[in-house]
Amino acid sequence: MSAIQDVRVGTAGSVPLRRALPRLLRSPLDALVGFADEAGGEVVRLSFGTFRPYLVAHPEHLQHVLRDNAANYVRDGKGLLWRPVRRAVGDAILVAEGPRWSSSRDVLQPLFTAKRVETLVDGMAVAIGEAVDVLNEPARTEQAVDANEALSRIVCQATMRVLFADKISVPDAVRVVAALGTIATAMVPRLLVPFMPYAIPMPGDRAFRDAVQTIDDVVLPIIRETMRQPSDSPDIISTLCRPRSVDGQEVTEQQIRDDVVAMISTSTETTIAVLSWLWPVLERYPDVAGRLYDEIDRVVGAGPIQRSHIAELQYTRMVLDELLRLYPAGWMIPRTAVASETLGRTRIPSGATVLVSPYVTQRMAAFWDDPEIFDPERFAPTAPRRQHRYSFFPFGGGPHQCLGQYLFLLEAPLIIATLLSRFRIQLRGNADLTPRMGASLRPRQNAQLTLVPVDRSHAG
């Protein structure tokens, strides 16, 4: 990086409060993309009064922050934007740094390697098939299906079986996932005004507290029982409950609880959130839907889906990548600078909040042609190679890259192929692609679906 002078207030590198606040209140996500586009990819400082974070959007800068100099950009659990997350998951792997993070990461990472996740495919496929069987009756009677409820149940059944050894029942897992969804929405007011003291009540606070209590009611008894009767099972809860120490101190029940909740969220939320966009996308883009159905009919047929099918579902993977580009579940990655340094043309002072957003970078015209259009061909094997590695980073990057990425890239095609090999899916109502902000991105309107069974009586 070349040394460049500081950007002074009032230059193109900063957005004053009078410009930033109205745009953020009107449409926060569009505003952030606009700020990055207008800055030409340079770091831009946003002024929200006393809170003045730096938006980092250029792939070269992102690589520096997330990977090359990651030690200087930490997840500060006491930082303003992390405080709502910390209230839900405590000092978990999602928030922690240093020995606490390293201990949890070292214990959990072997459970999520590509090699191990591939061994789970057969079990996932069976669990997903059983969960989709429940949809046969509403399909037969033409009842509306709530897309979020159906996806949550399918994902929970697969995840609880292969990662949690059914220690958490599917109904209880669905309760926890629903509570995590409530938390993701309830924390938005706090994220929008992160400087507001917690002594001052805000909308969403009570729903947040009730959701945390629901989660604790489910997971704490299971953790306590597992600690009383330890086993060598490779499931997440048994693994986290084995005795270990951090800086000479035994890991506490609360720390185990925090990591368990974080891993339930990590292993379910990305899949549910990203696939929730599939239904309005297929309604809005019938050509994409047609190609997707054709590929699944050709590869999977009447099913059941097999491990060998996944590699052949090439267009399905292209659709998934485009969903991840436009609607990344983890849309905001805050960091705190430990030491000051120059990034691009901007001096980042020690203690500054740095905002990194896959949503922003992956929608910038500087790096993507027609970025607002849903076009899976961007990810075709014959498409030109992307110039910048960090122009597409839906799972983050560097040492804190999402543990669950391999799980998602196998589980999501299994779910799509199982559903679309059995049903043609019609959206009831409009195909609304407006995001609803939260800790993860979901469509503003939860889809209601009509499932039409595929008639294969005349096939081949």
GIJOBEL-V974494 format. One record per residue. N is the residue number from 0. PSI is psi as a letter, one per 40 degrees, with the letter a starting at -180 (* if undefined). NEAR is the number of other ideal C-beta (glycine too) atoms within 8 Angstrom. D_LAST is the distance of its C-alpha to the last C-alpha in Angstrom with 2 decimals. Layout:
n & psi & near & d_last
N & PSI & NEAR & D_LAST
N & PSI & NEAR & D_LAST
This chain:
n & psi & near & d_last
0 & h & 6 & 61.20
1 & i & 3 & 64.18
2 & h & 4 & 66.91
3 & i & 7 & 67.03
4 & i & 4 & 69.35
5 & i & 5 & 68.63
6 & h & 12 & 67.09
7 & i & 6 & 69.73
8 & h & 5 & 69.12
9 & e & 5 & 68.47
10 & i & 7 & 66.71
11 & e & 9 & 63.04
12 & e & 11 & 62.35
13 & i & 13 & 63.09
14 & h & 9 & 62.07
15 & i & 9 & 64.97
16 & d & 8 & 64.67
17 & d & 6 & 65.20
18 & d & 8 & 62.06
19 & d & 14 & 59.91
20 & d & 9 & 60.33
21 & d & 8 & 59.42
22 & d & 12 & 56.20
23 & d & 12 & 55.21
24 & d & 6 & 55.95
25 & d & 7 & 53.91
26 & g & 7 & 50.78
27 & d & 9 & 51.30
28 & d & 10 & 48.11
29 & d & 9 & 48.50
30 & d & 12 & 52.17
31 & d & 14 & 51.54
32 & d & 12 & 49.11
33 & d & 9 & 51.71
34 & d & 14 & 54.55
35 & d & 14 & 52.71
36 & d & 10 & 51.73
37 & d & 8 & 55.29
38 & e & 13 & 56.71
39 & f & 7 & 54.65
40 & e & 9 & 53.35
41 & i & 11 & 56.89
42 & h & 17 & 57.81
43 & h & 16 & 58.95
44 & h & 13 & 61.24
45 & h & 13 & 60.59
46 & h & 10 & 63.58
47 & f & 12 & 63.30
48 & b & 6 & 67.01
49 & e & 5 & 67.90
50 & h & 9 & 64.29
51 & g & 10 & 63.47
52 & i & 13 & 60.31
53 & h & 15 & 59.03
54 & h & 15 & 55.51
55 & h & 12 & 54.05
56 & e & 14 & 51.00
57 & h & 11 & 51.13
58 & d & 11 & 48.83
59 & d & 8 & 51.78
60 & d & 13 & 53.86
61 & d & 15 & 51.04
62 & d & 12 & 50.71
63 & d & 11 & 54.46
64 & d & 14 & 54.51
65 & d & 15 & 51.48
66 & c & 10 & 51.70
67 & d & 5 & 54.64
68 & f & 9 & 57.37
69 & d & 11 & 55.54
70 & d & 6 & 58.65
71 & e & 9 & 60.48
72 & g & 12 & 57.94
73 & i & 9 & 57.61
74 & g & 13 & 56.01
75 & h & 9 & 59.23
76 & e & 11 & 58.70
77 & e & 6 & 61.90
78 & i & 11 & 60.85
79 & d & 8 & 60.47
80 & e & 12 & 56.70
81 & e & 13 & 56.02
82 & d & 13 & 58.22
83 & d & 12 & 55.66
84 & d & 11 & 53.11
85 & d & 12 & 55.84
86 & d & 8 & 56.65
87 & d & 13 & 53.14
88 & e & 11 & 52.52
89 & b & 11 & 56.13
90 & f & 9 & 56.76
91 & i & 13 & 53.15
92 & d & 11 & 51.28
93 & e & 10 & 50.09
94 & d & 12 & 53.73
95 & i & 12 & 55.89
96 & i & 8 & 57.29
97 & a & 6 & 59.34
98 & d & 7 & 59.54
99 & d & 11 & 57.88
100 & d & 10 & 54.76
101 & d & 8 & 54.82
102 & d & 11 & 55.07
103 & d & 13 & 52.05
104 & d & 10 & 50.00
105 & d & 7 & 50.87
106 & d & 11 & 49.86
107 & d & 15 & 46.56
108 & d & 9 & 45.24
109 & d & 7 & 44.13
110 & e & 10 & 41.79
111 & e & 11 & 39.96
112 & i & 9 & 39.68
113 & d & 6 & 36.36
114 & d & 6 & 36.37
115 & d & 10 & 36.99
116 & d & 12 & 34.60
117 & d & 10 & 31.78
118 & e & 6 & 32.66
119 & e & 12 & 32.07
120 & d & 12 & 28.44
121 & d & 7 & 27.01
122 & d & 9 & 29.47
123 & d & 14 & 28.84
124 & d & 14 & 25.07
125 & d & 9 & 25.76
126 & d & 12 & 28.48
127 & d & 15 & 26.45
128 & d & 12 & 23.60
129 & d & 9 & 26.30
130 & d & 11 & 27.92
131 & d & 11 & 24.81
132 & d & 7 & 24.29
133 & d & 8 & 27.47
134 & e & 13 & 25.83
135 & d & 9 & 23.51
136 & d & 8 & 26.46
137 & d & 11 & 27.63
138 & d & 13 & 24.12
139 & d & 7 & 23.93
140 & e & 6 & 27.43
141 & f & 6 & 27.13
142 & i & 6 & 30.11
143 & i & 8 & 31.09
144 & h & 13 & 30.56
145 & h & 9 & 33.32
146 & d & 12 & 31.68
147 & d & 11 & 34.65
148 & d & 9 & 34.87
149 & d & 11 & 31.19
150 & d & 13 & 31.31
151 & d & 13 & 34.63
152 & d & 12 & 33.43
153 & d & 12 & 30.29
154 & d & 14 & 32.40
155 & d & 13 & 35.26
156 & d & 13 & 33.23
157 & d & 15 & 31.83
158 & d & 14 & 35.21
159 & d & 14 & 37.44
160 & d & 12 & 35.52
161 & d & 9 & 35.28
162 & d & 13 & 38.50
163 & e & 13 & 40.77
164 & f & 9 & 39.88
165 & f & 7 & 39.64
166 & d & 10 & 43.39
167 & h & 13 & 42.74
168 & i & 7 & 40.72
169 & d & 9 & 37.87
170 & d & 6 & 39.95
171 & d & 9 & 42.92
172 & d & 15 & 40.92
173 & d & 12 & 39.64
174 & d & 10 & 43.33
175 & d & 15 & 44.37
176 & d & 15 & 41.69
177 & d & 9 & 42.74
178 & d & 12 & 46.34
179 & d & 16 & 45.58
180 & d & 10 & 44.00
181 & d & 12 & 47.19
182 & d & 13 & 49.27
183 & d & 11 & 47.33
184 & d & 11 & 48.15
185 & d & 12 & 51.60
186 & e & 16 & 52.87
187 & d & 10 & 52.25
188 & d & 10 & 55.75
189 & d & 12 & 57.27
190 & d & 9 & 55.25
191 & d & 8 & 56.36
192 & g & 7 & 60.01
193 & e & 10 & 60.19
194 & e & 8 & 63.97
195 & h & 8 & 64.38
196 & i & 4 & 66.23
197 & e & 5 & 64.43
198 & e & 3 & 67.55
199 & h & 6 & 66.57
200 & i & 3 & 63.80
201 & i & 9 & 60.79
202 & h & 4 & 57.75
203 & e & 12 & 55.15
204 & d & 9 & 57.67
205 & d & 6 & 57.52
206 & d & 10 & 53.71
207 & d & 15 & 53.74
208 & d & 8 & 56.18
209 & d & 9 & 54.32
210 & d & 14 & 51.03
211 & d & 12 & 52.80
212 & d & 8 & 54.23
213 & d & 11 & 50.82
214 & d & 12 & 49.54
215 & d & 9 & 52.67
216 & d & 7 & 52.40
217 & d & 12 & 49.00
218 & d & 13 & 49.48
219 & d & 10 & 53.17
220 & d & 8 & 53.12
221 & d & 11 & 50.16
222 & d & 14 & 51.99
223 & d & 9 & 55.21
224 & d & 8 & 53.56
225 & d & 13 & 51.86
226 & d & 10 & 55.24
227 & d & 6 & 56.90
228 & g & 6 & 54.34
229 & i & 8 & 53.08
230 & i & 6 & 50.27
231 & e & 4 & 48.63
232 & i & 7 & 45.23
233 & e & 6 & 43.59
234 & i & 10 & 42.81
235 & d & 12 & 44.48
236 & d & 14 & 47.07
237 & d & 15 & 48.24
238 & d & 12 & 48.48
239 & d & 13 & 50.57
240 & e & 10 & 52.80
241 & i & 8 & 54.04
242 & h & 5 & 57.68
243 & i & 8 & 58.31
244 & i & 8 & 60.95
245 & h & 10 & 61.26
246 & f & 5 & 64.63
247 & e & 4 & 66.05
248 & h & 6 & 65.02
249 & h & 6 & 62.58
250 & h & 10 & 59.47
251 & i & 6 & 60.00
252 & d & 9 & 57.84
253 & d & 7 & 57.74
254 & d & 13 & 56.45
255 & d & 13 & 53.70
256 & d & 13 & 52.85
257 & d & 12 & 52.68
258 & d & 13 & 50.32
259 & d & 13 & 48.06
260 & d & 16 & 47.79
261 & d & 12 & 47.20
262 & d & 13 & 44.37
263 & d & 16 & 42.69
264 & d & 11 & 42.88
265 & d & 12 & 41.73
266 & e & 10 & 38.71
267 & d & 15 & 37.47
268 & d & 12 & 38.89
269 & d & 13 & 37.30
270 & d & 14 & 33.74
271 & d & 13 & 34.42
272 & d & 13 & 36.40
273 & d & 16 & 34.08
274 & e & 12 & 30.86
275 & d & 14 & 32.80
276 & e & 13 & 32.69
277 & d & 11 & 28.91
278 & d & 13 & 28.53
279 & d & 13 & 31.13
280 & d & 14 & 29.98
281 & d & 13 & 26.38
282 & d & 11 & 27.98
283 & d & 8 & 30.46
284 & g & 9 & 28.11
285 & d & 7 & 24.88
286 & d & 6 & 23.93
287 & d & 12 & 24.16
288 & d & 10 & 22.10
289 & d & 8 & 19.30
290 & d & 9 & 19.29
291 & d & 14 & 19.54
292 & d & 10 & 16.56
293 & d & 8 & 14.43
294 & d & 12 & 15.74
295 & d & 14 & 15.28
296 & d & 9 & 11.62
297 & d & 6 & 11.18
298 & d & 10 & 13.76
299 & d & 11 & 13.79
300 & b & 9 & 10.57
301 & e & 7 & 11.72
302 & a & 10 & 14.63
303 & i & 7 & 17.29
304 & i & 12 & 18.47
305 & i & 6 & 20.19
306 & d & 8 & 23.25
307 & d & 6 & 21.47
308 & d & 11 & 19.28
309 & d & 11 & 22.48
310 & d & 5 & 23.42
311 & e & 7 & 20.11
312 & g & 14 & 20.55
313 & d & 8 & 22.92
314 & d & 10 & 22.75
315 & d & 13 & 23.07
316 & d & 11 & 26.25
317 & d & 13 & 27.49
318 & d & 14 & 27.20
319 & d & 13 & 29.07
320 & d & 12 & 31.76
321 & d & 13 & 32.32
322 & d & 13 & 32.65
323 & d & 11 & 35.18
324 & d & 12 & 37.02
325 & d & 11 & 37.52
326 & f & 12 & 37.78
327 & h & 13 & 39.14
328 & d & 11 & 39.97
329 & g & 12 & 43.25
330 & e & 10 & 44.54
331 & h & 9 & 48.23
332 & g & 10 & 49.89
333 & i & 13 & 53.68
334 & i & 12 & 56.03
335 & h & 13 & 59.81
336 & h & 14 & 61.75
337 & d & 8 & 64.07
338 & i & 6 & 66.16
339 & i & 8 & 66.64
340 & i & 9 & 65.13
341 & h & 10 & 64.18
342 & h & 13 & 60.55
343 & b & 10 & 60.06
344 & e & 9 & 63.04
345 & h & 15 & 63.53
346 & h & 9 & 65.67
347 & h & 12 & 64.00
348 & i & 7 & 66.86
349 & h & 7 & 66.92
350 & e & 5 & 65.55
351 & i & 12 & 63.50
352 & h & 13 & 60.12
353 & h & 14 & 57.33
354 & h & 14 & 54.12
355 & h & 12 & 50.93
356 & h & 12 & 47.80
357 & d & 13 & 44.27
358 & d & 14 & 43.61
359 & d & 12 & 46.48
360 & d & 16 & 45.91
361 & e & 16 & 42.17
362 & e & 10 & 42.91
363 & h & 14 & 45.78
364 & d & 7 & 45.64
365 & d & 6 & 47.59
366 & e & 12 & 44.66
367 & h & 11 & 41.54
368 & h & 4 & 40.67
369 & g & 6 & 40.08
370 & d & 10 & 40.21
371 & e & 5 & 39.49
372 & h & 5 & 36.10
373 & h & 9 & 32.94
374 & g & 7 & 31.43
375 & e & 12 & 29.19
376 & e & 7 & 29.60
377 & d & 11 & 33.03
378 & e & 9 & 31.43
379 & i & 8 & 29.05
380 & d & 4 & 29.72
381 & e & 3 & 31.05
382 & i & 8 & 33.36
383 & i & 3 & 37.09
384 & h & 4 & 38.58
385 & i & 8 & 40.54
386 & d & 5 & 44.26
387 & h & 8 & 45.30
388 & d & 7 & 43.95
389 & f & 12 & 45.14
390 & e & 12 & 43.71
391 & h & 9 & 40.71
392 & f & 13 & 41.79
393 & e & 10 & 40.02
394 & e & 10 & 41.01
395 & a & 11 & 44.60
396 & i & 11 & 46.10
397 & a & 8 & 48.73
398 & d & 5 & 49.88
399 & e & 8 & 48.74
400 & i & 9 & 45.13
401 & h & 9 & 42.88
402 & d & 9 & 42.18
403 & e & 11 & 38.86
404 & d & 9 & 37.13
405 & d & 11 & 35.02
406 & d & 13 & 34.06
407 & d & 12 & 32.94
408 & e & 10 & 30.89
409 & d & 14 & 28.84
410 & d & 14 & 28.94
411 & d & 12 & 28.07
412 & d & 13 & 24.67
413 & d & 15 & 23.85
414 & d & 15 & 24.82
415 & d & 15 & 23.03
416 & d & 16 & 19.69
417 & d & 15 & 20.04
418 & d & 11 & 20.96
419 & e & 12 & 18.53
420 & e & 13 & 15.46
421 & d & 12 & 16.59
422 & i & 11 & 18.40
423 & h & 8 & 19.02
424 & h & 12 & 22.74
425 & h & 9 & 25.30
426 & h & 14 & 28.93
427 & h & 8 & 31.58
428 & a & 7 & 34.50
429 & i & 5 & 35.23
430 & g & 9 & 33.77
431 & h & 9 & 37.07
432 & f & 9 & 37.25
433 & h & 7 & 40.93
434 & i & 10 & 41.78
435 & h & 9 & 43.84
436 & i & 8 & 46.26
437 & a & 11 & 46.76
438 & d & 7 & 46.82
439 & i & 11 & 43.15
440 & h & 12 & 41.41
441 & i & 12 & 39.33
442 & i & 13 & 38.42
443 & d & 7 & 41.33
444 & h & 8 & 39.23
445 & h & 9 & 37.11
446 & i & 13 & 33.71
447 & h & 10 & 32.62
448 & i & 14 & 28.86
449 & h & 10 & 26.54
450 & h & 12 & 23.32
451 & h & 9 & 20.39
452 & i & 9 & 17.75
453 & h & 9 & 14.18
454 & h & 5 & 12.14
455 & e & 7 & 8.75
456 & d & 4 & 8.92
457 & e & 4 & 6.56
458 & h & 6 & 3.83
459 & * & 1 & 0.00
